[in-house]
Amino acid sequence: MSKDKVYVDGTVGLGGHSIAILEASSPSGILYGFEWNENSFKIAQERLKKFKDRVKLFNKNFISIKEVLQKEGVLADGILLDLGISSFLLEHSKRGFSFQKNEILDMRINYSIKLTAKDILNTYDYQKLAQIFKKGEVPKAEKFAKFICEKRKKQSFETTNDLVKAIKEFFKTSKKNLLAIIFQSLRIEVNKELENLEIALKNLPEVLKPFGRILIISFHSLEDRIVKNAFKHNPKIKILTKKPVTPSLEEIKRNPKARSAKMRVGERL
Ligand SMILES: C[S@@+](CC[C@H](N)C(=O)[O-])C[C@H]1O[C@@H](n2cnc3c(N)ncnc32)[C@H](O)[C@@H]1O
């Protein structure tokens, strides 16, 4: 990684990648960091303080990267998006992201988002719910949506346990994979994750320098498909990874959460 360059981390989280970028581009590389979640942002701010004016952090959605960089009058040499949510949000946010914790079914990455997961489960009509589950590749999406609509007539959905119970009752199983994709499908809807990714992929090549690179790490096929197609259909992008790069067995052993990661890289023409 060269010096005197401008990098963007669109998903700072607690700052792991940002710190690595700042260290590798020392002493003069500049990092613009974006983190939408309020609590992660505060922690990252503390952790990145030592890099002083080499880092500019924004508690914003990564769809605003283009606007911010244009306002600052800079183009980027490299842009990174490490999609999804972090272990920190799953384990400590108390926003109901995990089926393994009994919490209020909120799932908003940022509190300015209007609808929570429980609002969606309790108010969306059957067709809209079925669409969310279908989009999230949940099996028996239509029938499950109908089941949710029947259940909520008796008692509204409030907590993650309420949803877990309904899943177990309908599917007659509590397989982790199934729980994970149903929770994921709701999280994607609450935070408009696929829409945000599409907007970002359209805008980001415009704020890259020639030969600047955009690197996206995704964790499920819905995201990876969007990244693959966006790169393929953007005439300003040369694809550097014909196939997505996946973690080695050794890396998966060290960090099992990386097992489904897929990385694609494009270069600005
Ligand atoms: C997988 S984690 C990133 C971890 C980070 N790379 C690190 O090294 O710690 C994804 C992060 O992106 C944030 N995020 C999700 N959607 C976002 C969006 N649209 N804009 C900005 N941040 C977002 C989440 O809050 C989460 O902290």
The ligand as a Tripos MOL2 file, in Angstrom:
@<TRIPOS>MOLECULE
LIG
   27    29     1     0     0
SMALL
NO_CHARGES

@<TRIPOS>ATOM
      1 C1        -18.6440   -6.7250    9.1010 C.3       1 LIG1
      2 S1        -18.6600   -5.2540   10.0230 S.3       1 LIG1
      3 C2        -17.1570   -4.4600    9.6200 C.3       1 LIG1
      4 C3        -16.0230   -4.7890   10.5160 C.3       1 LIG1
      5 C4        -14.8100   -3.9430   10.2210 C.3       1 LIG1
      6 N1        -14.3030   -4.1630    8.8850 N.3       1 LIG1
      7 C5        -13.7000   -4.1790   11.2170 C.2       1 LIG1
      8 O1        -12.5710   -4.4440   10.7850 O.co2     1 LIG1
      9 O2        -13.9670   -4.0840   12.4400 O.co2     1 LIG1
     10 C6        -19.7880   -4.2490    9.1450 C.3       1 LIG1
     11 C7        -20.0150   -2.8860    9.7680 C.3       1 LIG1
     12 O3        -20.6820   -2.0800    8.8010 O.3       1 LIG1
     13 C8        -21.6660   -1.3060    9.4360 C.3       1 LIG1
     14 N2        -22.6630   -1.0130    8.4100 N.ar      1 LIG1
     15 C9        -23.6310   -1.8210    7.9010 C.ar      1 LIG1
     16 N3        -24.3010   -1.1910    6.9260 N.ar      1 LIG1
     17 C10       -23.7370    0.0290    6.7980 C.ar      1 LIG1
     18 C11       -23.9950    1.1300    5.9510 C.ar      1 LIG1
     19 N4        -24.9780    1.1010    5.0390 N.pl3     1 LIG1
     20 N5        -23.2050    2.2210    6.0660 N.ar      1 LIG1
     21 C12       -22.1900    2.2590    6.9890 C.ar      1 LIG1
     22 N6        -21.9280    1.2660    7.8430 N.ar      1 LIG1
     23 C13       -22.6830    0.1490    7.7360 C.ar      1 LIG1
     24 C14       -22.1710   -2.1700   10.5730 C.3       1 LIG1
     25 O4        -22.7080   -1.3760   11.6030 O.3       1 LIG1
     26 C15       -20.8960   -2.9010   11.0060 C.3       1 LIG1
     27 O5        -20.2540   -2.2100   12.0390 O.3       1 LIG1
@<TRIPOS>BOND
     1     1     2 1
     2     2     3 1
     3     2    10 1
     4     3     4 1
     5     4     5 1
     6     5     6 1
     7     5     7 1
     8     7     8 2
     9     7     9 1
    10    10    11 1
    11    11    12 1
    12    11    26 1
    13    12    13 1
    14    13    14 1
    15    13    24 1
    16    14    15 ar
    17    14    23 ar
    18    15    16 ar
    19    16    17 ar
    20    17    18 ar
    21    17    23 ar
    22    18    19 1
    23    18    20 ar
    24    20    21 ar
    25    21    22 ar
    26    22    23 ar
    27    24    25 1
    28    24    26 1
    29    26    27 1
@<TRIPOS>SUBSTRUCTURE
     1 LIG1         1 GROUP 0 **** ****
